[in-house]
Amino acid sequence: MGARGVLRFGAGGQLFLQCPGCNQRHGIKVGEGAGPRWSWNGDYGRPTFQPSVLVQGVQPLTDDEHDRVMAGEAINPRPLVCHSFVRDGHIQFLDDCTHALAGQTVTLLPIGDEE
């Protein structure tokens, strides 16, 4: 996966950004192709995507939850909602986010080479 500016490229017109709210990479499909697609301003350093980006799932297990699962206990996964507008290199988190940056706007940072 190549990197440029604050984004990484993936297959099929997918761009990735590192979300500082949920500390995960979010993939956004742009250009022609199957499935939902977002418009993009073409700027790798100060990207704007339209419409909003909504990621839903479950939050990673905490160490305590992992220990409980390994001991045979059933746990209910905690929902994850990360909903934002990405505009001019900033990510504006909406109030329905389940992480600590809900309602805040922060500057996107480049994705590191953790892989």
C-alpha positions in Angstrom: 0.0 0.0 0.0 1.6 3.3 -1.1 1.4 6.5 0.8 1.1 10.1 -0.2 0.3 13.1 2.1 -2.1 11.9 4.8 -3.5 9.1 2.7 -2.6 5.6 1.6 -3.8 3.9 -1.6 -5.5 0.6 -1.8 -6.8 -1.5 -4.6 -10.0 -0.5 -6.6 -9.8 3.2 -6.0 -9.7 2.9 -2.2 -7.9 5.6 -0.1 -7.2 5.1 3.6 -6.8 7.6 6.4 -5.7 7.1 9.9 -8.6 8.0 12.3 -7.3 9.7 15.5 -10.7 9.1 17.1 -10.9 5.3 17.0 -7.2 4.8 16.1 -8.1 2.7 13.0 -7.7 3.1 9.3 -10.8 4.0 7.4 -11.1 3.1 3.8 -13.0 5.4 1.4 -13.7 4.4 -2.2 -13.4 7.1 -4.8 -13.7 7.2 -8.6 -15.5 4.7 -10.8 -16.4 1.3 -9.6 -18.8 -1.0 -7.8 -20.3 -0.1 -4.4 -20.8 3.2 -2.7 -18.3 5.9 -3.8 -17.3 9.3 -2.4 -16.3 12.4 -4.2 -12.7 13.5 -3.5 -11.0 16.8 -4.2 -7.8 15.0 -5.4 -5.6 16.6 -2.7 -3.5 14.0 -0.9 -2.3 16.5 1.8 -5.6 18.3 2.5 -8.3 15.9 1.3 -12.0 16.6 1.3 -14.5 13.7 0.8 -18.2 14.0 0.3 -20.6 12.8 1.8 -19.8 12.1 5.4 -17.9 9.0 6.4 -19.7 6.6 8.7 -17.9 3.5 10.2 -19.9 1.2 12.4 -18.8 -2.0 14.1 -17.7 -3.1 17.5 -14.9 -1.8 19.7 -11.8 -4.0 20.3 -11.8 -6.0 23.5 -10.1 -4.5 26.5 -7.5 -6.7 28.3 -10.1 -7.3 31.0 -12.8 -8.4 28.5 -10.3 -10.7 26.7 -9.4 -12.4 30.0 -13.1 -12.8 30.8 -13.8 -14.4 27.3 -10.8 -16.7 27.7 -12.3 -17.8 31.1 -15.5 -18.8 29.2 -17.6 -15.7 30.1 -19.9 -14.3 27.4 -19.6 -10.6 26.9 -21.7 -8.1 24.9 -19.5 -6.3 22.4 -19.5 -2.5 22.7 -20.7 -0.7 19.6 -18.3 1.5 17.6 -19.6 4.5 15.7 -17.2 6.8 14.0 -19.0 9.5 11.9 -17.2 12.4 10.4 -16.8 14.9 7.6 -13.3 15.1 6.1 -12.7 18.6 4.8 -9.6 20.4 3.8 -7.3 18.0 5.7 -9.3 18.1 8.9 -11.7 15.5 10.3 -14.8 16.8 12.0 -16.2 14.2 14.3 -20.0 14.3 14.7 -21.7 13.9 18.0 -22.9 10.3 17.3 -19.3 9.0 17.6 -18.6 6.6 20.4 -15.0 7.8 21.0 -13.5 10.7 23.0 -13.2 13.0 20.0 -16.9 13.2 19.3 -17.9 16.8 18.5 -14.3 17.9 17.9 -12.3 18.8 14.7 -8.7 17.7 14.4 -6.0 17.9 11.7 -5.4 14.6 9.8 -1.8 13.2 10.3 0.1 11.0 7.8 -0.2 7.3 8.2 3.0 5.9 9.6 4.8 2.8 8.3 3.6 0.4 11.0 3.3 -2.5 8.7 
